[in-house]
Amino acid sequence: MARVAFPVSRRVGVLFYLVVGSIFLLFWKPDLLSQYAWGLILAADGVVLLLGLVRPALRMRGLLKSGAPAQGTVVGTVEKTGDGDTYYHPRVQFTTAEGRTVVFTSTFGSQFAPKVGDPVPVRYRSDSPEQAEADGATMWMLPAGVGSLFGLGLLVAGIIAILPE
């Protein structure tokens, strides 16, 4: 099964490692903190995940929902290495409704290199066509789903831990 690379800012990456580290600490040394402290850490981790993953995904959804549509063509690929794997991000060329030709590199990549010449549906901002992305629901649904699932789960676990028995 092919893995997909999602764009993650440096800030989100740091927050992700802080969340994972705090959860690892909680399970590695469970007696180190009180139940109330456990709850606060889990709830804070949940909020961090919700804000860190869902917000950018919803921003992407807005572009894909309200952006101007165009038909693009793959003109090349950009290889990026992450987690020991190589991901191929398509370079896509399209023409705006005003006749301007724009080339962009998709922020999403996969382990399979796209074929040059393949058609790609595109959405772009009319006022800034360089802000474009390949049109597809999975571009925003997967990050939003993962962020929501884990973020809400940690938030609920934290609230349950804080509540008195």
Disulfide bonds with the S-S distance in Angstrom:
none
